[in-house]
C-alpha cells in the first residue's frame, strides 16, 4: 500500500479545493468526473449523475438491499460466491440461489429456466478474477450472460473490484461496457487496488436508480469522507493511479508465481488448483479426505488462518481459498509449506 505517496497527495498543488464539509448526496462532482474518465478506459460511457460514491462495495450491497429489493426476493449468484460469506442480503430477508460455474464463468444455459421457476430478482456476479475461485469469465460467456438476462429481464449487479488486476494481457471489457439497456448495475472500488482504509467505491447505473440509492445513503451516513474522496480523485486525475497499478500487477504476479511454485513442490500429491490470470486468489481443491474443521483448528494453532470452501458454498468441504495478496513472500512460503504438512497429517 502506497503510504508515502498517499501523504504527498495532500501536499500537491491542485486547482481543486479541499472541502471539509458534507458532500452532495452522490459524492463530490470532482471525484465522479474523474471516475467517469477512468471508466472510459474500460469502455464504459457514463456521466456524473449516474455515479454514486459509496463507502466500499459492501455499502453498495447494503443500499441495494434497502432501496431496490423487497423482503423475500431471490438473488441469483455464482457458486461458490463471495455473497455467501458476507450475509448482506440474507440479513435483509432475501433468498440466495446458487448458479454453477465452469472454467469460463457462470453456466448461462441454466439461468432462463431457473429465473422463471424461482422468480429471480437480480443476478450478482464477479466476472473478472472471481472471489473465491479466481476465474476470469470469457468474452463469449459475458455476451451469453447479457443476452439471457436481457431476454429474461433479469438485472445484473456486476462487481468489478478486481478488474484492474490483470497480469499479462488486458481482459474482456466489463459487462457494463456492453450494456445497451441499462440492465447492469456496476460496482467498483479502490479497496483492492489502492487502499482498503480509504473506504471509497462507486456504483454506476440508470440515473433514477442512483438518485434513489443516494437518498438512502444520505439518510445512512451523510456521505462518504470528503478527505478520502479528494485523495482518490487526485490519484486518478494525476496519473499516479495508472503508475501504481502497473507496480501492483507486477507485485501480485510475482506472488502468484511464487505461490504456484510452492504448490507444485509441496501440494501435487494432495491437491489440484487453478492458475489465475489476475486478482488475489487460487482455489485449491484437496484430493485427499479429511476433516476440514480439524484442519482449520490445527492451522490456526500454527498461526495460519484458512478460508475453507464452506464459507463460499455451504456444501463445499474440499476447497481452500489461497490468497497471495497480503502475506509477504517469506510468510507465504512458510505458511504454505506448513499447510501442506498439516493436510498430509490430516488425511483419513
SEBATI-588991 format. One record per residue: residue number from 1; residue in three letters; x, y, z of N, C-alpha, C in turn. Coordinates in pm, whole numbers, plus 50000, padded with zeros to 5 digits. Example, Ala and Ser with C-alpha at 12.3 -4.5 7.8 and 13.67 -1.06 7.14 Angstrom:
// SEBATI-588991
NODE|num|residu|n.east|n.north|n.up|ca.east|ca.north|ca.up|c.east|c.north|c.up
NODE|1|ALA|51319|49431|50780|51230|49550|50780|51320|49670|50780
NODE|2|SER|51285|49775|50708|51367|49894|50714|51290|50003|50787
This chain:
// SEBATI-588991
NODE|num|residu|n.east|n.north|n.up|ca.east|ca.north|ca.up|c.east|c.north|c.up
NODE|1|UNK|50085|49880|50000|50000|50000|50000|50088|50124|50000
NODE|2|UNK|50055|50224|49918|50144|50338|49892|50133|50448|49996
NODE|3|UNK|50182|50423|50116|50163|50517|50227|50230|50652|50200
NODE|4|UNK|50355|50650|50152|50428|50776|50130|50364|50857|50018
NODE|5|UNK|50324|50790|49911|50258|50862|49801|50124|50920|49847
NODE|6|UNK|50056|50849|49936|49928|50899|49986|49948|51029|50065
NODE|7|UNK|50057|51035|50144|50087|51158|50217|50109|51275|50121
NODE|8|UNK|50180|51246|50012|50214|51354|49919|50093|51410|49846
NODE|9|UNK|49986|51329|49834|49865|51372|49764|49810|51501|49826
NODE|10|UNK|49816|51510|49958|49758|51625|50027|49849|51747|50024
NODE|11|UNK|49971|51733|49967|50063|51846|49954|50077|51892|49809
NODE|12|UNK|50010|51823|49719|50020|51859|49577|49946|51990|49548
NODE|13|UNK|49998|52063|49451|49926|52181|49404|49816|52135|49309
NODE|14|UNK|49695|52179|49335|49582|52138|49253|49483|52251|49243
NODE|15|UNK|49409|52252|49134|49306|52355|49116|49181|52322|49197
NODE|16|UNK|49172|52200|49245|49052|52159|49317|49061|52195|49465
NODE|17|UNK|48957|52258|49516|48952|52294|49657|48924|52171|49742
NODE|18|UNK|48986|52165|49860|48962|52056|49953|48854|52098|50051
NODE|19|UNK|48737|52037|50037|48624|52070|50123|48623|51980|50245
NODE|20|UNK|48595|52040|50361|48586|51962|50484|48442|51950|50534
NODE|21|UNK|48349|51996|50453|48207|51987|50491|48144|51861|50435
NODE|22|UNK|48013|51848|50454|47939|51739|50394|47943|51754|50242
NODE|23|UNK|47950|51642|50173|47947|51645|50028|47804|51631|49979
NODE|24|UNK|47783|51652|49849|47649|51631|49794|47615|51482|49797
NODE|25|UNK|47487|51447|49793|47445|51308|49817|47518|51202|49735
NODE|26|UNK|47545|51230|49609|47608|51128|49523|47760|51125|49537
NODE|27|UNK|47818|51219|49612|47963|51229|49621|48011|51353|49550
NODE|28|UNK|48136|51390|49569|48187|51513|49508|48185|51504|49356
NODE|29|UNK|48151|51612|49291|48148|51615|49145|48287|51586|49089
NODE|30|UNK|48390|51639|49154|48528|51619|49110|48561|51469|49101
NODE|31|UNK|48528|51395|49205|48557|51251|49204|48471|51180|49100
NODE|32|UNK|48344|51213|49091|48259|51143|48995|48301|51171|48852
NODE|33|UNK|48351|51291|48825|48403|51321|48691|48529|51239|48662
NODE|34|UNK|48618|51228|48760|48741|51151|48736|48710|51003|48720
NODE|35|UNK|48610|50953|48793|48570|50813|48777|48511|50790|48638
NODE|36|UNK|48432|50884|48590|48378|50872|48453|48490|50862|48351
NODE|37|UNK|48594|50943|48368|48709|50937|48277|48783|50804|48290
NODE|38|UNK|48795|50757|48412|48861|50628|48436|48782|50514|48371
NODE|39|UNK|48651|50519|48382|48568|50411|48327|48569|50410|48174
NODE|40|UNK|48596|50525|48112|48607|50528|47965|48717|50434|47917
NODE|41|UNK|48824|50420|47995|48933|50330|47956|48888|50185|47957
NODE|42|UNK|48776|50156|48023|48720|50021|48026|48606|50004|47925
NODE|43|UNK|48578|50109|47850|48469|50103|47752|48334|50141|47808
NODE|44|UNK|48330|50196|47929|48204|50235|47992|48184|50385|47977
NODE|45|UNK|48079|50424|47905|48046|50565|47886|47937|50604|47986
NODE|46|UNK|47969|50694|48077|47875|50731|48182|47900|50876|48221
NODE|47|UNK|47798|50942|48273|47809|51081|48317|47796|51087|48469
NODE|48|UNK|47845|51193|48534|47843|51201|48681|47708|51179|48747
NODE|49|UNK|47595|51224|48689|47467|51198|48757|47433|51051|48774
NODE|50|UNK|47497|50964|48697|47471|50820|48705|47573|50746|48791
NODE|51|UNK|47651|50821|48871|47755|50763|48956|47726|50799|49102
NODE|52|UNK|47728|50699|49189|47713|50720|49332|47840|50674|49402
NODE|53|UNK|47900|50762|49483|48016|50725|49563|47967|50656|49690
NODE|54|UNK|48026|50540|49719|47987|50462|49836|48111|50433|49921
NODE|55|UNK|48086|50396|50045|48196|50363|50136|48233|50216|50120
NODE|56|UNK|48284|50182|50003|48322|50044|49972|48208|49964|49914
NODE|57|UNK|48244|49850|49854|48145|49766|49787|48039|49711|49880
NODE|58|UNK|48076|49687|50005|47979|49632|50099|47863|49728|50122
NODE|59|UNK|47892|49858|50129|47783|49954|50145|47694|49955|50021
NODE|60|UNK|47752|49939|49903|47671|49933|49782|47570|49819|49790
NODE|61|UNK|47614|49702|49838|47523|49588|49854|47413|49621|49955
NODE|62|UNK|47449|49687|50064|47351|49723|50165|47247|49820|50110
NODE|63|UNK|47292|49921|50034|47200|50019|49977|47104|49953|49878
NODE|64|UNK|47155|49861|49797|47071|49791|49701|46965|49708|49773
NODE|65|UNK|47005|49641|49882|46909|49559|49956|46801|49645|50020
NODE|66|UNK|46836|49768|50059|46739|49858|50122|46650|49929|50019
NODE|67|UNK|46711|49968|49907|46642|50058|49816|46580|49996|49693
NODE|68|UNK|46625|49877|49652|46578|49822|49525|46508|49688|49539
NODE|69|UNK|46528|49618|49650|46476|49483|49664|46374|49474|49777
NODE|70|UNK|46284|49379|49766|46184|49355|49869|46222|49230|49948
NODE|71|UNK|46178|49226|50071|46200|49108|50153|46140|48986|50083
NODE|72|UNK|46218|48879|50081|46173|48758|50012|46220|48748|49868
NODE|73|UNK|46287|48854|49817|46341|48849|49680|46447|48740|49668
NODE|74|UNK|46459|48686|49547|46559|48582|49520|46676|48640|49443
NODE|75|UNK|46796|48630|49502|46919|48680|49440|46994|48561|49382
NODE|76|UNK|47013|48558|49251|47097|48457|49188|47244|48497|49201
NODE|77|UNK|47330|48399|49216|47474|48426|49222|47550|48302|49180
NODE|78|UNK|47675|48323|49137|47762|48210|49107|47789|48132|49236
NODE|79|UNK|47809|48003|49221|47851|47924|49337|47983|47854|49304
NODE|80|UNK|48083|47867|49391|48083|47938|49520|48077|48089|49500
NODE|81|UNK|48047|48162|49610|48026|48306|49595|48069|48384|49718
NODE|82|UNK|48124|48501|49694|48155|48598|49800|48029|48634|49878
NODE|83|UNK|47914|48640|49809|47789|48678|49875|47757|48589|49994
NODE|84|UNK|47788|48461|49981|47757|48367|50088|47834|48400|50215
NODE|85|UNK|47950|48466|50199|48036|48492|50315|48004|48622|50386
NODE|86|UNK|47924|48713|50324|47902|48845|50386|47763|48864|50444
NODE|87|UNK|47666|48782|50405|47533|48780|50469|47453|48910|50456
NODE|88|UNK|47488|48997|50363|47416|49124|50350|47271|49101|50309
NODE|89|UNK|47250|49026|50203|47115|49005|50152|47034|48913|50243
NODE|90|UNK|47100|48813|50303|47026|48725|50394|46975|48804|50513
NODE|91|UNK|47055|48897|50564|47014|48978|50680|46894|49065|50647
NODE|92|UNK|46879|49101|50519|46766|49183|50476|46645|49098|50435
NODE|93|UNK|46654|48966|50457|46541|48878|50429|46533|48829|50287
NODE|94|UNK|46645|48836|50213|46648|48787|50075|46687|48639|50072
NODE|95|UNK|46654|48575|49962|46693|48435|49940|46806|48430|49839
NODE|96|UNK|46910|48354|49869|47020|48334|49775|47002|48203|49701
NODE|97|UNK|47028|48207|49569|47011|48086|49487|47138|48064|49404
NODE|98|UNK|47196|47944|49418|47324|47912|49354|47308|47881|49206
NODE|99|UNK|47398|47938|49124|47410|47902|48983|47551|47849|48960
NODE|100|UNK|47566|47726|48912|47700|47667|48900|47787|47735|48795
NODE|101|UNK|47919|47713|48808|48018|47771|48716|48098|47659|48649
NODE|102|UNK|48162|47697|48538|48269|47615|48483|48389|47708|48466
NODE|103|UNK|48492|47665|48391|48613|47746|48384|48598|47872|48299
NODE|104|UNK|48481|47892|48233|48456|48016|48159|48367|48112|48237
NODE|105|UNK|48318|48069|48354|48229|48154|48432|48096|48084|48458
NODE|106|UNK|47994|48165|48489|47864|48110|48523|47802|48036|48405
NODE|107|UNK|47730|47926|48433|47666|47847|48327|47535|47915|48289
NODE|108|UNK|47539|47992|48184|47424|48075|48145|47307|47994|48092
NODE|109|UNK|47331|47871|48047|47222|47793|47988|47116|47756|48092
NODE|110|UNK|47150|47767|48221|47055|47734|48326|46972|47854|48372
NODE|111|UNK|47019|47974|48340|46963|48094|48401|46816|48119|48366
NODE|112|UNK|46783|48105|48238|46647|48137|48194|46543|48053|48265
NODE|113|UNK|46564|47921|48265|46467|47831|48328|46460|47857|48478
NODE|114|UNK|46575|47876|48542|46576|47897|48687|46513|48031|48725
NODE|115|UNK|46531|48130|48640|46470|48260|48668|46319|48249|48671
NODE|116|UNK|46265|48177|48575|46119|48162|48570|46068|48074|48684
NODE|117|UNK|46141|47969|48717|46099|47877|48823|46102|47943|48961
NODE|118|UNK|46203|48027|48985|46225|48079|49120|46204|48230|49129
NODE|119|UNK|46154|48289|49020|46123|48432|49020|46244|48516|49064
NODE|120|UNK|46358|48494|49001|46480|48566|49035|46465|48717|49014
NODE|121|UNK|46521|48795|49106|46510|48940|49103|46636|49008|49052
NODE|122|UNK|46752|48946|49079|46881|49007|49049|46985|48898|49035
NODE|123|UNK|47083|48920|48946|47195|48826|48936|47323|48899|48975
NODE|124|UNK|47390|48851|49079|47516|48909|49126|47632|48829|49070
NODE|125|UNK|47731|48900|49013|47844|48830|48952|47974|48907|48971
NODE|126|UNK|48083|48832|48985|48219|48889|48981|48285|48827|48857
NODE|127|UNK|48269|48888|48739|48318|48823|48617|48470|48823|48602
NODE|128|UNK|48538|48917|48666|48683|48928|48649|48756|48889|48776
NODE|129|UNK|48825|48774|48773|48904|48722|48885|48816|48702|49008
NODE|130|UNK|48719|48619|48984|48610|48587|49077|48663|48550|49217
NODE|131|UNK|48593|48598|49316|48619|48563|49455|48516|48458|49498
NODE|132|UNK|48560|48333|49527|48694|48291|49564|48773|48215|49458
NODE|133|UNK|48717|48185|49342|48781|48088|49252|48891|48146|49163
NODE|134|UNK|48894|48279|49147|48991|48341|49057|48956|48330|48911
NODE|135|UNK|48839|48274|48876|48801|48253|48736|48779|48387|48665
NODE|136|UNK|48827|48397|48542|48802|48510|48455|48696|48469|48353
NODE|137|UNK|48578|48531|48359|48471|48498|48266|48513|48533|48123
NODE|138|UNK|48495|48440|48031|48535|48462|47892|48445|48567|47827
NODE|139|UNK|48494|48626|47719|48417|48727|47648|48288|48667|47590
NODE|140|UNK|48299|48545|47537|48182|48479|47482|48076|48454|47590
NODE|141|UNK|48120|48413|47710|48026|48387|47819|47961|48517|47867
NODE|142|UNK|48037|48626|47863|47980|48756|47901|47866|48795|47807
NODE|143|UNK|47887|48773|47679|47782|48803|47581|47660|48715|47604
NODE|144|UNK|47683|48587|47631|47572|48496|47658|47494|48539|47782
NODE|145|UNK|47567|48581|47885|47503|48625|48008|47415|48748|47985
NODE|146|UNK|47467|48845|47911|47389|48964|47880|47266|48930|47797
NODE|147|UNK|47283|48839|47702|47170|48800|47615|47057|48736|47696
NODE|148|UNK|47093|48640|47781|46988|48569|47855|46924|48660|47960
NODE|149|UNK|47002|48746|48024|46945|48836|48125|46858|48943|48059
NODE|150|UNK|46896|48985|47939|46812|49080|47864|46680|49015|47826
NODE|151|UNK|46686|48891|47777|46565|48819|47736|46473|48795|47856
NODE|152|UNK|46531|48763|47970|46452|48730|48090|46424|48852|48178
NODE|153|UNK|46474|48969|48136|46459|49092|48214|46509|49073|48357
NODE|154|UNK|46627|49016|48366|46691|48991|48495|46807|49090|48512
NODE|155|UNK|46794|49190|48600|46904|49286|48620|47030|49217|48672
NODE|156|UNK|47144|49275|48638|47275|49222|48677|47344|49322|48770
NODE|157|UNK|47401|49272|48877|47489|49352|48962|47631|49302|48937
NODE|158|UNK|47711|49382|48868|47847|49345|48830|47946|49402|48931
NODE|159|UNK|48017|49315|48999|48118|49353|49098|48254|49345|49030
NODE|160|UNK|48314|49461|49004|48438|49464|48925|48557|49516|49007
NODE|161|UNK|48562|49481|49134|48667|49535|49221|48805|49481|49187
NODE|162|UNK|48813|49368|49116|48943|49310|49080|48980|49337|48934
NODE|163|UNK|48896|49411|48861|48911|49421|48716|49038|49485|48667
NODE|164|UNK|49104|49568|48750|49230|49632|48708|49351|49544|48733
NODE|165|UNK|49331|49428|48796|49444|49350|48846|49480|49233|48754
NODE|166|UNK|49477|49257|48621|49523|49153|48528|49676|49158|48521
NODE|167|UNK|49737|49043|48487|49882|49031|48496|49955|49050|48363
NODE|168|UNK|49914|48976|48259|49994|48973|48137|49923|49032|48015
NODE|169|UNK|49793|49027|48011|49722|49085|47898|49587|49138|47943
NODE|170|UNK|49541|49246|47879|49411|49304|47918|49299|49201|47907
NODE|171|UNK|49197|49221|47987|49088|49124|47997|48967|49172|47916
NODE|172|UNK|48866|49087|47896|48744|49133|47828|48682|49253|47899
NODE|173|UNK|48614|49335|47822|48552|49455|47880|48443|49415|47980
NODE|174|UNK|48418|49500|48079|48312|49470|48175|48177|49451|48107
NODE|175|UNK|48088|49382|48174|47951|49366|48123|47888|49503|48098
NODE|176|UNK|47915|49598|48186|47856|49731|48175|47894|49799|48044
NODE|177|UNK|48013|49771|47993|48057|49832|47868|47974|49784|47749
NODE|178|UNK|47910|49668|47763|47829|49611|47655|47679|49623|47683
NODE|179|UNK|47645|49695|47789|47506|49707|47833|47437|49822|47760
NODE|180|UNK|47342|49791|47674|47272|49893|47595|47133|49924|47651
NODE|181|UNK|47091|49851|47755|46954|49863|47803|46944|49911|47948
NODE|182|UNK|47056|49950|48009|47052|49988|48149|47023|49871|48240
NODE|183|UNK|47067|49752|48197|47040|49628|48270|47139|49605|48383
NODE|184|UNK|47258|49666|48372|47369|49634|48462|47393|49747|48562
NODE|185|UNK|47393|49713|48690|47446|49800|48794|47592|49760|48813
NODE|186|UNK|47681|49859|48811|47824|49830|48808|47891|49882|48935
NODE|187|UNK|47963|49794|49004|48035|49830|49127|48185|49831|49103
NODE|188|UNK|48251|49937|49151|48396|49942|49152|48444|49991|49287
NODE|189|UNK|48574|49977|49314|48625|50014|49445|48776|50035|49438
NODE|190|UNK|48827|50114|49533|48971|50131|49550|49028|50036|49655
NODE|191|UNK|48943|49956|49718|48987|49873|49830|49089|49767|49789
NODE|192|UNK|49079|49715|49667|49168|49607|49625|49290|49657|49546
NODE|193|UNK|49291|49784|49510|49400|49834|49427|49482|49944|49494
NODE|194|UNK|49419|50029|49573|49488|50144|49631|49498|50134|49783
NODE|195|UNK|49384|50125|49850|49386|50116|49995|49248|50079|50049
NODE|196|UNK|49238|49973|50127|49108|49940|50187|49065|50044|50290
NODE|197|UNK|49163|50114|50351|49130|50212|50453|49064|50338|50400
NODE|198|UNK|49074|50364|50270|49007|50481|50213|48855|50466|50217
NODE|199|UNK|48806|50343|50207|48661|50314|50204|48591|50393|50095
NODE|200|UNK|48643|50388|49974|48581|50457|49861|48554|50357|49749
NODE|201|UNK|48427|50352|49707|48387|50273|49591|48283|50351|49514
NODE|202|UNK|48229|50291|49409|48127|50360|49330|48027|50260|49273
NODE|203|UNK|47910|50311|49249|47803|50234|49189|47753|50313|49069
NODE|204|UNK|47746|50247|48953|47704|50310|48829|47577|50242|48780
NODE|205|UNK|47478|50323|48742|47353|50267|48694|47262|50373|48637
NODE|206|UNK|47139|50337|48599|47044|50436|48549|47024|50548|48651
NODE|207|UNK|47012|50671|48601|47007|50786|48692|46894|50778|48796
NODE|208|UNK|46772|50735|48762|46669|50725|48864|46705|50628|48977
NODE|209|UNK|46773|50519|48942|46816|50422|49043|46921|50485|49134
NODE|210|UNK|47019|50553|49073|47124|50618|49150|47067|50728|49240
NODE|211|UNK|46967|50802|49190|46901|50905|49272|46840|50842|49398
NODE|212|UNK|46771|50731|49380|46706|50666|49493|46809|50617|49595
NODE|213|UNK|46913|50553|49546|47014|50500|49637|47092|50611|49707
NODE|214|UNK|47113|50723|49638|47185|50835|49702|47102|50895|49814
NODE|215|UNK|46970|50899|49799|46883|50947|49907|46897|50859|50031
NODE|216|UNK|46899|50726|50008|46912|50634|50121|47049|50647|50186
NODE|217|UNK|47153|50665|50104|47288|50681|50160|47296|50804|50250
NODE|218|UNK|47236|50916|50208|47241|51037|50289|47170|51016|50422
NODE|219|UNK|47063|50938|50422|46994|50908|50547|47076|50815|50636
NODE|220|UNK|47172|50746|50574|47252|50648|50648|47378|50710|50708
NODE|221|UNK|47453|50789|50627|47583|50837|50677|47620|50979|50632
NODE|222|UNK|47529|51053|50569|47556|51189|50521|47671|51197|50421
NODE|223|UNK|47702|51086|50357|47803|51088|50252|47938|51034|50296
NODE|224|UNK|48013|50984|50199|48146|50930|50228|48245|51042|50260
NODE|225|UNK|48354|51007|50324|48453|51104|50368|48499|51196|50255
NODE|226|UNK|48492|51328|50277|48536|51423|50175|48687|51416|50156
NODE|227|UNK|48763|51387|50263|48908|51373|50251|48945|51253|50164
NODE|228|UNK|48879|51139|50188|48907|51019|50110|48866|51040|49964
NODE|229|UNK|48754|51108|49941|48710|51135|49803|48811|51222|49731
NODE|230|UNK|48860|51324|49799|48961|51413|49739|49087|51334|49702
NODE|231|UNK|49132|51247|49794|49253|51170|49769|49238|51080|49648
NODE|232|UNK|49126|51009|49638|49105|50917|49525|49097|50995|49394
NODE|233|UNK|49028|51109|49396|49018|51190|49274|49156|51235|49228
NODE|234|UNK|49241|51275|49323|49376|51319|49287|49460|51204|49232
NODE|235|UNK|49448|51086|49292|49518|50969|49240|49480|50943|49094
NODE|236|UNK|49350|50948|49066|49303|50919|48931|49340|51031|48832
NODE|237|UNK|49316|51156|48872|49335|51269|48780|49482|51294|48748
NODE|238|UNK|49571|51264|48843|49713|51296|48826|49789|51193|48743
NODE|239|UNK|49731|51076|48724|49801|50968|48655|49878|50877|48750
NODE|240|UNK|49883|50913|48880|49954|50831|48977|49891|50692|48990
NODE|241|UNK|49758|50685|48978|49690|50557|48991|49735|50460|48882
NODE|242|UNK|49745|50510|48758|49786|50423|48647|49927|50368|48670
NODE|243|UNK|50018|50452|48721|50153|50405|48751|50152|50304|48865
NODE|244|UNK|50071|50332|48964|50061|50243|49080|50008|50105|49039
NODE|245|UNK|49910|50102|48950|49851|49975|48907|49955|49889|48834
NODE|246|UNK|50040|49951|48754|50147|49876|48687|50235|49807|48791
NODE|247|UNK|50270|49881|48896|50352|49826|49004|50279|49713|49076
NODE|248|UNK|50151|49734|49108|50074|49634|49182|50059|49505|49101
NODE|249|UNK|50036|49519|48970|50024|49400|48885|50151|49316|48890
NODE|250|UNK|50266|49383|48884|50393|49310|48889|50412|49241|49024
NODE|251|UNK|50382|49314|49132|50396|49256|49266|50306|49133|49283
NODE|252|UNK|50180|49146|49239|50086|49035|49254|50126|48917|49166
NODE|253|UNK|50172|48946|49044|50215|48837|48955|50332|48761|49016
NODE|254|UNK|50429|48834|49073|50543|48769|49137|50497|48679|49251
NODE|255|UNK|50400|48727|49329|50349|48647|49441|50270|48526|49391
NODE|256|UNK|50192|48548|49285|50120|48433|49227|50219|48326|49181
NODE|257|UNK|50324|48370|49110|50422|48276|49057|50492|48201|49170
NODE|258|UNK|50525|48272|49278|50588|48207|49393|50492|48104|49454
NODE|259|UNK|50365|48143|49467|50266|48052|49526|50249|47927|49441
NODE|260|UNK|50242|47944|49308|50229|47829|49219|50352|47738|49229
NODE|261|UNK|50469|47798|49241|50592|47720|49256|50588|47636|49384
NODE|262|UNK|50545|47697|49493|50536|47625|49620|50431|47513|49612
NODE|263|UNK|50317|47545|49549|50214|47443|49534|50265|47325|49452
NODE|264|UNK|50335|47352|49343|50391|47244|49260|50484|47155|49342
NODE|265|UNK|50562|47217|49430|50665|47144|49504|50608|47064|49621
NODE|266|UNK|50505|47120|49690|50462|47060|49815|50319|47004|49815
NODE|267|UNK|50237|47042|49715|50096|47005|49720|50053|46909|49609
NODE|268|UNK|50142|46872|49519|50100|46798|49400|50035|46664|49433
NODE|269|UNK|50070|46602|49545|50011|46471|49577|49882|46483|49657
NODE|270|UNK|49847|46604|49702|49728|46616|49787|49622|46712|49731
NODE|271|UNK|49651|46786|49624|49557|46889|49578|49577|46922|49431
NODE|272|UNK|49476|46984|49373|49486|47046|49241|49442|47191|49256
NODE|273|UNK|49473|47275|49156|49444|47417|49167|49441|47483|49030
NODE|274|UNK|49388|47605|49027|49383|47682|48903|49504|47774|48894
NODE|275|UNK|49525|47830|48776|49634|47926|48753|49569|48060|48716
NODE|276|UNK|49545|48147|48813|49471|48271|48785|49550|48368|48698
NODE|277|UNK|49477|48440|48612|49540|48537|48523|49543|48677|48584
NODE|278|UNK|49496|48689|48709|49495|48817|48778|49425|48801|48911
NODE|279|UNK|49409|48912|48982|49338|48909|49109|49421|48859|49224
NODE|280|UNK|49354|48806|49326|49417|48772|49454|49424|48624|49485
NODE|281|UNK|49345|48539|49415|49311|48409|49473|49345|48289|49386
NODE|282|UNK|49382|48182|49454|49394|48048|49396|49297|47958|49469
NODE|283|UNK|49217|47882|49393|49112|47795|49450|49170|47655|49457
NODE|284|UNK|49210|47613|49576|49281|47488|49598|49181|47377|49631
NODE|285|UNK|49183|47270|49552|49092|47156|49575|49171|47039|49633
NODE|286|UNK|49136|46998|49754|49203|46885|49817|49151|46755|49756
NODE|287|UNK|49243|46665|49719|49201|46536|49663|49225|46423|49762
NODE|288|UNK|49243|46461|49890|49253|46362|49998|49141|46390|50097
NODE|289|UNK|49088|46288|50157|48978|46304|50252|49032|46334|50392
NODE|290|UNK|48957|46416|50463|48994|46454|50599|48901|46562|50648
NODE|291|UNK|48894|46580|50777|48804|46680|50835|48856|46821|50813
NODE|292|UNK|48777|46904|50741|48817|47043|50720|48816|47119|50851
NODE|293|UNK|48724|47084|50941|48717|47152|51069|48844|47126|51151
NODE|294|UNK|48891|47002|51153|49015|46969|51225|49134|47039|51161
NODE|295|UNK|49137|47041|51027|49246|47109|50958|49249|47257|50991
NODE|296|UNK|49131|47319|50993|49120|47462|51025|49178|47488|51164
NODE|297|UNK|49139|47408|51263|49183|47429|51401|49333|47405|51416
NODE|298|UNK|49385|47303|51348|49529|47275|51355|49609|47388|51291
NODE|299|UNK|49559|47440|51178|49627|47550|51111|49627|47675|51198
NODE|300|UNK|49513|47700|51264|49502|47819|51349|49604|47814|51463
NODE|301|UNK|49627|47696|51518|49727|47681|51625|49867|47714|51574
NODE|302|UNK|49887|47698|51444|50017|47727|51384|50025|47872|51332
NODE|303|UNK|49920|47951|51360|49921|48091|51316|49879|48108|51172
NODE|304|UNK|49807|48009|51115|49761|48015|50976|49609|48021|50976
NODE|305|UNK|49552|48126|50919|49406|48138|50910|49361|48093|50772
NODE|306|UNK|49280|47987|50768|49230|47932|50642|49094|47989|50608
NODE|307|UNK|49067|48002|50478|48933|48031|50427|48882|47905|50358
NODE|308|UNK|48814|47817|50432|48765|47692|50371|48649|47717|50277
NODE|309|UNK|48626|47621|50189|48525|47637|50085|48385|47658|50136
NODE|310|UNK|48353|47606|50257|48215|47618|50304|48177|47761|50344
NODE|311|UNK|48273|47852|50348|48241|47995|50366|48167|48046|50243
NODE|312|UNK|48202|47992|50126|48150|48040|49998|48045|47949|49937
NODE|313|UNK|48039|47827|49986|47939|47730|49942|47917|47635|50058
NODE|314|UNK|47800|47639|50116|47773|47562|50239|47803|47413|50224
NODE|315|UNK|47797|47362|50100|47815|47219|50078|47958|47182|50039
NODE|316|UNK|48048|47278|50040|48185|47253|49993|48275|47216|50111
NODE|317|UNK|48328|47096|50108|48417|47051|50215|48556|47014|50163
NODE|318|UNK|48586|47056|50039|48712|47011|49979|48800|47123|49926
NODE|319|UNK|48756|47249|49936|48835|47359|49881|48889|47450|49992
NODE|320|UNK|49000|47517|49960|49055|47624|50043|49090|47740|49950
NODE|321|UNK|49049|47862|49989|49089|47980|49912|49226|48026|49958
NODE|322|UNK|49322|48026|49865|49457|48074|49895|49469|48218|49843
NODE|323|UNK|49504|48310|49932|49527|48449|49890|49676|48479|49896
NODE|324|UNK|49731|48528|49785|49873|48563|49781|49894|48715|49786
NODE|325|UNK|49789|48791|49820|49797|48937|49808|49849|49006|49933
NODE|326|UNK|49834|48945|50050|49861|49017|50174|49992|48975|50242
NODE|327|UNK|50011|48847|50258|50130|48798|50328|50256|48830|50248
NODE|328|UNK|50368|48846|50317|50496|48866|50249|50536|48736|50181
NODE|329|UNK|50626|48743|50083|50672|48619|50019|50727|48518|50119
NODE|330|UNK|50800|48565|50220|50855|48474|50321|50743|48409|50400
NODE|331|UNK|50641|48487|50437|50526|48431|50509|50449|48332|50422
NODE|332|UNK|50433|48365|50293|50364|48275|50201|50433|48139|50198
NODE|333|UNK|50564|48142|50181|50639|48016|50172|50628|47936|50302
NODE|334|UNK|50650|48002|50414|50645|47934|50543|50506|47877|50570
NODE|335|UNK|50403|47959|50545|50266|47917|50574|50220|47804|50485
NODE|336|UNK|50252|47810|50356|50207|47707|50263|50278|47574|50287
NODE|337|UNK|50406|47580|50317|50478|47455|50346|50419|47388|50469
NODE|338|UNK|50390|47467|50571|50329|47412|50692|50190|47358|50662
NODE|339|UNK|50113|47429|50579|49979|47383|50544|49984|47249|50472
NODE|340|UNK|50079|47233|50381|50093|47104|50311|50118|46991|50410
NODE|341|UNK|50202|47018|50508|50232|46918|50611|50105|46883|50690
NODE|342|UNK|50028|46986|50728|49906|46964|50805|49803|46885|50726
NODE|343|UNK|49790|46914|50595|49696|46841|50511|49733|46692|50506
NODE|344|UNK|49861|46663|50491|49906|46524|50485|49883|46453|50617
NODE|345|UNK|49905|46524|50728|49882|46463|50859|49733|46444|50886
NODE|346|UNK|49649|46525|50822|49505|46524|50847|49429|46423|50760
NODE|347|UNK|49502|46354|50673|49436|46255|50584|49370|46144|50664
NODE|348|UNK|49251|46103|50618|49183|45987|50679|49265|45862|50654
